[in-house]
């Protein structure tokens, strides 16, 4: 939400702007002022995104106040006079509302402010995955496992057993096969059964539609035979 301040020396005009702010879902009213000097103090001491600012006010005009807010919150002028448009342009205000203005006009200006602020936000950092390792939770610890060390995975309802090279006991992790399969590179791992995913680079023996890992035999399910056989054929001498 945009932290918003309304400033107008006319109480009725200020009340209307405040009511418009309160009915706009992405605006959060954090202050309203009839005295521009009090408003300036507030703006200097608080973080604000958006200011709705009357122009002709005693002690400190809206244009002078906007000049003091340069590089600060976005400003929309609200005024009964149309002859300040050029000054508004010079001050880089987002919009210029001439009183009396409707809620529809107010909302259009507020959307402009939201879009202007959004375009200035830094783009989120995109963190890419990798094809070398995964972190999994096992035995109340988060463990890093190198994908190249995986022999195969066996699914057990909401758990998966991860069988690793050189480890007598598999790691047990509370994760589904579907979740884990989505993290594995498809050029290195293949689901060959509803309960088994194998590391293709670790396959050394295939016997009667079964993949042999030491003393363990991994069956190739009927619905996976075609894809597995295609992989074998591509690598067959």
Phi and psi in degrees as GROMACS dihedral restraints (atoms count N, CA, C in turn):
[ dihedral_restraints ]
;  ai    aj    ak    al  type     phi  dphi    fc
    3     4     5     6     1   -90.3    20    10
    4     5     6     7     1   122.6    20    10
    6     7     8     9     1   -72.1    20    10
    7     8     9    10     1   119.3    20    10
    9    10    11    12     1  -123.1    20    10
   10    11    12    13     1   142.1    20    10
   12    13    14    15     1  -126.3    20    10
   13    14    15    16     1   138.6    20    10
   15    16    17    18     1  -114.4    20    10
   16    17    18    19     1   134.8    20    10
   18    19    20    21     1  -133.4    20    10
   19    20    21    22     1   120.9    20    10
   21    22    23    24     1  -161.5    20    10
   22    23    24    25     1   130.2    20    10
   24    25    26    27     1   -76.8    20    10
   25    26    27    28     1    -8.5    20    10
   27    28    29    30     1   -96.7    20    10
   28    29    30    31     1   113.1    20    10
   30    31    32    33     1   -55.9    20    10
   31    32    33    34     1   -41.0    20    10
   33    34    35    36     1   -67.2    20    10
   34    35    36    37     1   -40.5    20    10
   36    37    38    39     1   -64.9    20    10
   37    38    39    40     1   -40.7    20    10
   39    40    41    42     1   -63.9    20    10
   40    41    42    43     1   -41.3    20    10
   42    43    44    45     1   -60.3    20    10
   43    44    45    46     1   -39.9    20    10
   45    46    47    48     1   -65.1    20    10
   46    47    48    49     1   -45.5    20    10
   48    49    50    51     1   -62.5    20    10
   49    50    51    52     1   -41.5    20    10
   51    52    53    54     1   -60.0    20    10
   52    53    54    55     1   -41.9    20    10
   54    55    56    57     1   -64.5    20    10
   55    56    57    58     1   -36.4    20    10
   57    58    59    60     1   -65.5    20    10
   58    59    60    61     1   -42.4    20    10
   60    61    62    63     1   -61.3    20    10
   61    62    63    64     1   -45.2    20    10
   63    64    65    66     1   -66.4    20    10
   64    65    66    67     1   -22.7    20    10
   66    67    68    69     1   -97.1    20    10
   67    68    69    70     1     6.4    20    10
   69    70    71    72     1  -102.6    20    10
   70    71    72    73     1   116.0    20    10
   72    73    74    75     1   -58.7    20    10
   73    74    75    76     1   -32.0    20    10
   75    76    77    78     1   -96.7    20    10
   76    77    78    79     1     9.6    20    10
   78    79    80    81     1  -110.4    20    10
   79    80    81    82     1   140.2    20    10
   81    82    83    84     1  -124.5    20    10
   82    83    84    85     1   109.7    20    10
   84    85    86    87     1   -70.8    20    10
   85    86    87    88     1   117.1    20    10
   87    88    89    90     1  -111.7    20    10
   88    89    90    91     1    -4.2    20    10
   90    91    92    93     1  -178.5    20    10
   91    92    93    94     1   145.5    20    10
   93    94    95    96     1  -139.1    20    10
   94    95    96    97     1   137.4    20    10
   96    97    98    99     1  -141.1    20    10
   97    98    99   100     1   140.4    20    10
   99   100   101   102     1   -98.1    20    10
  100   101   102   103     1   -15.6    20    10
  102   103   104   105     1  -105.2    20    10
  103   104   105   106     1   113.0    20    10
  105   106   107   108     1   -65.0    20    10
  106   107   108   109     1   -28.9    20    10
  108   109   110   111     1   -69.7    20    10
  109   110   111   112     1   -39.8    20    10
  111   112   113   114     1   -64.6    20    10
  112   113   114   115     1   -38.6    20    10
  114   115   116   117     1   -62.9    20    10
  115   116   117   118     1   -42.3    20    10
  117   118   119   120     1   -60.7    20    10
  118   119   120   121     1   -43.1    20    10
  120   121   122   123     1   -60.3    20    10
  121   122   123   124     1   -43.9    20    10
  123   124   125   126     1   -61.8    20    10
  124   125   126   127     1   -44.9    20    10
  126   127   128   129     1   -66.0    20    10
  127   128   129   130     1   -30.0    20    10
  129   130   131   132     1   -76.1    20    10
  130   131   132   133     1   -22.8    20    10
  132   133   134   135     1  -104.9    20    10
  133   134   135   136     1    -7.4    20    10
  135   136   137   138     1  -133.2    20    10
  136   137   138   139     1   152.4    20    10
  138   139   140   141     1   -83.4    20    10
  139   140   141   142     1   121.2    20    10
  141   142   143   144     1  -132.9    20    10
  142   143   144   145     1   142.5    20    10
  144   145   146   147     1   -97.3    20    10
  145   146   147   148     1   -33.3    20    10
  147   148   149   150     1  -144.6    20    10
  148   149   150   151     1   130.6    20    10
  150   151   152   153     1  -124.1    20    10
  151   152   153   154     1   127.2    20    10
  153   154   155   156     1   -99.2    20    10
  154   155   156   157     1   118.8    20    10
  156   157   158   159     1  -131.3    20    10
  157   158   159   160     1   120.3    20    10
  159   160   161   162     1   -71.4    20    10
  160   161   162   163     1   156.9    20    10
  162   163   164   165     1   -98.1    20    10
  163   164   165   166     1   -56.4    20    10
  165   166   167   168     1   -84.3    20    10
  166   167   168   169     1    99.5    20    10
  168   169   170   171     1  -136.2    20    10
  169   170   171   172     1   151.1    20    10
  171   172   173   174     1   -71.1    20    10
  172   173   174   175     1   156.4    20    10
  174   175   176   177     1    72.6    20    10
  175   176   177   178     1   -48.7    20    10
  177   178   179   180     1  -148.0    20    10
  178   179   180   181     1   115.0    20    10
  180   181   182   183     1   -73.6    20    10
  181   182   183   184     1   161.5    20    10
  183   184   185   186     1   -63.3    20    10
  184   185   186   187     1   -35.5    20    10
  186   187   188   189     1   -67.5    20    10
  187   188   189   190     1   -39.5    20    10
  189   190   191   192     1   -69.4    20    10
  190   191   192   193     1   -37.3    20    10
  192   193   194   195     1   -65.9    20    10
  193   194   195   196     1   -42.6    20    10
  195   196   197   198     1   -61.0    20    10
  196   197   198   199     1   -37.0    20    10
  198   199   200   201     1   -64.0    20    10
  199   200   201   202     1   -35.1    20    10
  201   202   203   204     1   -72.5    20    10
  202   203   204   205     1   -17.9    20    10
  204   205   206   207     1   -97.0    20    10
  205   206   207   208     1    14.3    20    10
  207   208   209   210     1   -55.9    20    10
  208   209   210   211     1   135.8    20    10
  210   211   212   213     1    68.2    20    10
  211   212   213   214     1    13.9    20    10
  213   214   215   216     1  -107.4    20    10
  214   215   216   217     1  -134.1    20    10
  216   217   218   219     1   -68.0    20    10
  217   218   219   220     1   157.5    20    10
  219   220   221   222     1   -74.8    20    10
  220   221   222   223     1   143.0    20    10
  222   223   224   225     1  -119.8    20    10
  223   224   225   226     1   137.1    20    10
  225   226   227   228     1  -121.7    20    10
  226   227   228   229     1   124.1    20    10
  228   229   230   231     1   -77.6    20    10
  229   230   231   232     1   138.4    20    10
  231   232   233   234     1  -123.8    20    10
  232   233   234   235     1   112.0    20    10
  234   235   236   237     1  -148.9    20    10
  235   236   237   238     1   155.6    20    10
  237   238   239   240     1   -86.6    20    10
  238   239   240   241     1    -2.3    20    10
  240   241   242   243     1  -115.5    20    10
  241   242   243   244     1   140.5    20    10
  243   244   245   246     1   -98.3    20    10
  244   245   246   247     1     0.2    20    10
  246   247   248   249     1   -95.3    20    10
  247   248   249   250     1    22.8    20    10
  249   250   251   252     1  -115.4    20    10
  250   251   252   253     1    11.2    20    10
  252   253   254   255     1   -60.9    20    10
  253   254   255   256     1   -40.5    20    10
  255   256   257   258     1   -65.3    20    10
  256   257   258   259     1   -42.0    20    10
  258   259   260   261     1   -62.6    20    10
  259   260   261   262     1   -39.4    20    10
  261   262   263   264     1   -61.4    20    10
  262   263   264   265     1   -40.0    20    10
  264   265   266   267     1   -63.4    20    10
  265   266   267   268     1   -43.8    20    10
  267   268   269   270     1   -63.6    20    10
  268   269   270   271     1   -33.1    20    10
  270   271   272   273     1   -86.5    20    10
  271   272   273   274     1    -0.2    20    10
  273   274   275   276     1    59.9    20    10
  274   275   276   277     1    38.7    20    10
  276   277   278   279     1   -71.8    20    10
  277   278   279   280     1   153.8    20    10
  279   280   281   282     1   -74.7    20    10
  280   281   282   283     1   -38.7    20    10
  282   283   284   285     1  -156.0    20    10
  283   284   285   286     1   174.4    20    10
  285   286   287   288     1  -141.7    20    10
  286   287   288   289     1   105.8    20    10
  288   289   290   291     1  -101.6    20    10
  289   290   291   292     1   125.0    20    10
  291   292   293   294     1   -96.9    20    10
  292   293   294   295     1   124.5    20    10
  294   295   296   297     1   -70.0    20    10
  295   296   297   298     1   145.7    20    10
  297   298   299   300     1   -80.7    20    10
  298   299   300   301     1   137.8    20    10
  300   301   302   303     1  -119.9    20    10
  301   302   303   304     1   149.7    20    10
  303   304   305   306     1   -82.8    20    10
  304   305   306   307     1   167.9    20    10
  306   307   308   309     1   -63.1    20    10
  307   308   309   310     1   -35.9    20    10
  309   310   311   312     1   -60.5    20    10
  310   311   312   313     1   -42.5    20    10
  312   313   314   315     1   -66.7    20    10
  313   314   315   316     1   -40.6    20    10
  315   316   317   318     1   -60.4    20    10
  316   317   318   319     1   -46.6    20    10
  318   319   320   321     1   -62.6    20    10
  319   320   321   322     1   -39.9    20    10
  321   322   323   324     1   -60.4    20    10
  322   323   324   325     1   -40.9    20    10
  324   325   326   327     1   -67.1    20    10
  325   326   327   328     1   -41.4    20    10
  327   328   329   330     1   -63.2    20    10
  328   329   330   331     1   -37.7    20    10
  330   331   332   333     1   -65.6    20    10
  331   332   333   334     1   -38.7    20    10
  333   334   335   336     1   -59.0    20    10
  334   335   336   337     1   -43.2    20    10
  336   337   338   339     1   -62.7    20    10
  337   338   339   340     1   -46.0    20    10
  339   340   341   342     1   -58.9    20    10
  340   341   342   343     1   -43.3    20    10
  342   343   344   345     1   -67.8    20    10
  343   344   345   346     1   -39.2    20    10
  345   346   347   348     1   -63.0    20    10
  346   347   348   349     1   -44.4    20    10
  348   349   350   351     1   -65.9    20    10
  349   350   351   352     1   -42.0    20    10
  351   352   353   354     1   -61.8    20    10
  352   353   354   355     1   -36.9    20    10
  354   355   356   357     1   -71.0    20    10
  355   356   357   358     1   -19.3    20    10
  357   358   359   360     1   -93.3    20    10
  358   359   360   361     1    -6.8    20    10
  360   361   362   363     1   -74.1    20    10
  361   362   363   364     1   144.0    20    10
  363   364   365   366     1   -65.1    20    10
  364   365   366   367     1   143.0    20    10
  366   367   368   369     1   -70.7    20    10
  367   368   369   370     1   140.6    20    10
  369   370   371   372     1   -62.6    20    10
  370   371   372   373     1   144.7    20    10
  372   373   374   375     1   -74.8    20    10
  373   374   375   376     1   127.7    20    10
  375   376   377   378     1   -95.7    20    10
  376   377   378   379     1   119.1    20    10
  378   379   380   381     1   -98.4    20    10
  379   380   381   382     1   116.8    20    10
  381   382   383   384     1   -81.4    20    10
  382   383   384   385     1   148.4    20    10
  384   385   386   387     1   -75.4    20    10
  385   386   387   388     1  -175.3    20    10
  387   388   389   390     1  -142.2    20    10
  388   389   390   391     1   167.0    20    10
  390   391   392   393     1  -107.6    20    10
  391   392   393   394     1    20.5    20    10
  393   394   395   396     1  -109.8    20    10
  394   395   396   397     1   -34.9    20    10
  396   397   398   399     1  -154.2    20    10
  397   398   399   400     1   167.4    20    10
  399   400   401   402     1  -137.9    20    10
  400   401   402   403     1   153.8    20    10
  402   403   404   405     1  -102.8    20    10
  403   404   405   406     1   129.2    20    10
  405   406   407   408     1  -129.3    20    10
  406   407   408   409     1   153.2    20    10
  408   409   410   411     1   -94.3    20    10
  409   410   411   412     1   125.6    20    10
  411   412   413   414     1  -150.5    20    10
  412   413   414   415     1   132.9    20    10
  414   415   416   417     1    54.7    20    10
  415   416   417   418     1    43.1    20    10
  417   418   419   420     1    64.1    20    10
  418   419   420   421     1    19.3    20    10
  420   421   422   423     1  -129.3    20    10
  421   422   423   424     1   154.5    20    10
  423   424   425   426     1   -98.5    20    10
  424   425   426   427     1   119.3    20    10
  426   427   428   429     1  -114.4    20    10
  427   428   429   430     1   139.4    20    10
  429   430   431   432     1   -89.2    20    10
  430   431   432   433     1   128.8    20    10
  432   433   434   435     1  -123.9    20    10
  433   434   435   436     1   131.4    20    10
  435   436   437   438     1   -76.4    20    10
  436   437   438   439     1   129.9    20    10
  438   439   440   441     1   -61.0    20    10
  439   440   441   442     1   -32.7    20    10
  441   442   443   444     1   -67.5    20    10
  442   443   444   445     1   -18.1    20    10
  444   445   446   447     1   -88.8    20    10
  445   446   447   448     1    -7.6    20    10
  447   448   449   450     1   -79.2    20    10
  448   449   450   451     1   132.9    20    10
  450   451   452   453     1   -88.6    20    10
  451   452   453   454     1   -58.4    20    10
  453   454   455   456     1  -160.5    20    10
  454   455   456   457     1   167.9    20    10
  456   457   458   459     1  -125.3    20    10
  457   458   459   460     1   140.4    20    10
  459   460   461   462     1  -121.6    20    10
  460   461   462   463     1   126.1    20    10
  462   463   464   465     1   -89.7    20    10
  463   464   465   466     1   136.2    20    10
  465   466   467   468     1  -133.2    20    10
  466   467   468   469     1    84.9    20    10
  468   469   470   471     1    55.7    20    10
  469   470   471   472     1  -110.6    20    10
  471   472   473   474     1   -94.7    20    10
  472   473   474   475     1    14.3    20    10
  474   475   476   477     1  -125.4    20    10
  475   476   477   478     1   158.2    20    10
  477   478   479   480     1  -133.9    20    10
  478   479   480   481     1   133.9    20    10
  480   481   482   483     1   -94.1    20    10
  481   482   483   484     1   129.6    20    10
  483   484   485   486     1  -110.0    20    10
  484   485   486   487     1   111.4    20    10
  486   487   488   489     1   -92.7    20    10
  487   488   489   490     1   124.7    20    10
  489   490   491   492     1  -115.6    20    10
  490   491   492   493     1   155.0    20    10
  492   493   494   495     1   -63.8    20    10
  493   494   495   496     1   130.8    20    10
  495   496   497   498     1    77.0    20    10
  496   497   498   499     1     7.9    20    10
  498   499   500   501     1  -119.0    20    10
  499   500   501   502     1   125.2    20    10
  501   502   503   504     1   -69.0    20    10
  502   503   504   505     1   -36.6    20    10
  504   505   506   507     1  -108.1    20    10
  505   506   507   508     1   139.4    20    10
  507   508   509   510     1   -76.5    20    10
  508   509   510   511     1   157.6    20    10
  510   511   512   513     1   -81.5    20    10
  511   512   513   514     1   138.3    20    10
  513   514   515   516     1  -110.9    20    10
  514   515   516   517     1   123.5    20    10
  516   517   518   519     1  -129.2    20    10
  517   518   519   520     1   139.6    20    10
  519   520   521   522     1   -82.5    20    10
  520   521   522   523     1    84.7    20    10
  522   523   524   525     1  -153.4    20    10
  523   524   525   526     1   151.9    20    10
  525   526   527   528     1   -86.4    20    10
  526   527   528   529     1   159.2    20    10
  528   529   530   531     1   -60.8    20    10
  529   530   531   532     1   -39.0    20    10
  531   532   533   534     1   -62.7    20    10
  532   533   534   535     1   -42.9    20    10
  534   535   536   537     1   -64.1    20    10
  535   536   537   538     1   -44.0    20    10
  537   538   539   540     1   -70.8    20    10
  538   539   540   541     1   -39.0    20    10
  540   541   542   543     1   -59.9    20    10
  541   542   543   544     1   -36.5    20    10
  543   544   545   546     1   -67.3    20    10
  544   545   546   547     1   -19.0    20    10
  546   547   548   549     1   -93.5    20    10
  547   548   549   550     1   -11.6    20    10
  549   550   551   552     1   -92.7    20    10
  550   551   552   553     1   139.6    20    10
  552   553   554   555     1   -66.5    20    10
  553   554   555   556     1   129.2    20    10
  555   556   557   558     1   -70.4    20    10
  556   557   558   559     1   -17.5    20    10
  558   559   560   561     1   -82.9    20    10
  559   560   561   562     1    -7.7    20    10
  561   562   563   564     1  -118.4    20    10
  562   563   564   565     1   -22.9    20    10
  564   565   566   567     1  -127.4    20    10
  565   566   567   568     1   146.4    20    10
  567   568   569   570     1  -141.2    20    10
  568   569   570   571     1   137.6    20    10
  570   571   572   573     1   -82.3    20    10
  571   572   573   574     1   120.8    20    10
  573   574   575   576     1  -112.4    20    10
  574   575   576   577     1    -3.5    20    10
  576   577   578   579     1  -162.0    20    10
  577   578   579   580     1   155.7    20    10
  579   580   581   582     1   -58.5    20    10
  580   581   582   583     1   -21.6    20    10
  582   583   584   585     1  -111.2    20    10
  583   584   585   586     1     0.8    20    10
  585   586   587   588     1  -136.8    20    10
  586   587   588   589     1   136.8    20    10
  588   589   590   591     1  -122.3    20    10
  589   590   591   592     1   133.7    20    10
  591   592   593   594     1  -116.5    20    10
  592   593   594   595     1   152.3    20    10
  594   595   596   597     1   -84.0    20    10
  595   596   597   598     1   110.8    20    10
  597   598   599   600     1   -60.6    20    10
  598   599   600   601     1   -31.9    20    10
  600   601   602   603     1   -74.2    20    10
  601   602   603   604     1   -10.9    20    10
  603   604   605   606     1  -102.6    20    10
  604   605   606   607     1    -0.7    20    10
  606   607   608   609     1   -76.1    20    10
  607   608   609   610     1   123.5    20    10
  609   610   611   612     1  -117.9    20    10
  610   611   612   613     1   -30.2    20    10
  612   613   614   615     1  -134.2    20    10
  613   614   615   616     1   131.8    20    10
  615   616   617   618     1  -121.3    20    10
  616   617   618   619     1   126.6    20    10
  618   619   620   621     1  -138.2    20    10
  619   620   621   622     1   110.9    20    10
  621   622   623   624     1    53.4    20    10
  622   623   624   625     1    57.1    20    10
  624   625   626   627     1    59.7    20    10
  625   626   627   628     1    27.9    20    10
  627   628   629   630     1  -131.6    20    10
  628   629   630   631     1   144.9    20    10
  630   631   632   633     1  -101.3    20    10
  631   632   633   634     1   128.5    20    10
  633   634   635   636     1  -102.1    20    10
  634   635   636   637     1   122.3    20    10
  636   637   638   639     1  -119.9    20    10
  637   638   639   640     1    94.5    20    10
  639   640   641   642     1    64.0    20    10
  640   641   642   643     1  -116.2    20    10
  642   643   644   645     1   -94.5    20    10
  643   644   645   646     1     0.5    20    10
  645   646   647   648     1  -101.7    20    10
  646   647   648   649     1   139.9    20    10
  648   649   650   651     1  -117.6    20    10
  649   650   651   652     1   120.8    20    10
  651   652   653   654     1  -101.8    20    10
  652   653   654   655     1   116.3    20    10
  654   655   656   657     1   -73.0    20    10
  655   656   657   658     1   148.7    20    10
  657   658   659   660     1  -100.5    20    10
  658   659   660   661     1   113.3    20    10
  660   661   662   663     1   -68.7    20    10
  661   662   663   664     1   154.3    20    10
  663   664   665   666     1   -55.7    20    10
  664   665   666   667     1   -42.4    20    10
  666   667   668   669     1   -73.4    20    10
  667   668   669   670     1   -10.5    20    10
  669   670   671   672     1  -109.2    20    10
  670   671   672   673     1    -4.2    20    10
  672   673   674   675     1   -62.0    20    10
  673   674   675   676     1   -42.6    20    10
  675   676   677   678     1   -60.8    20    10
  676   677   678   679     1   -48.8    20    10
  678   679   680   681     1   -65.8    20    10
  679   680   681   682     1   -39.6    20    10
  681   682   683   684     1   -67.4    20    10
  682   683   684   685     1   -42.0    20    10
  684   685   686   687     1   -64.4    20    10
  685   686   687   688     1   -36.2    20    10
  687   688   689   690     1   -62.4    20    10
  688   689   690   691     1   -41.0    20    10
  690   691   692   693     1   -64.1    20    10
  691   692   693   694     1   -42.3    20    10
  693   694   695   696     1   -61.8    20    10
  694   695   696   697     1   -45.8    20    10
  696   697   698   699     1   -61.1    20    10
  697   698   699   700     1   -37.8    20    10
  699   700   701   702     1   -66.3    20    10
  700   701   702   703     1   -23.2    20    10
  702   703   704   705     1  -112.1    20    10
  703   704   705   706     1    15.0    20    10
  705   706   707   708     1   -91.4    20    10
  706   707   708   709     1   136.8    20    10
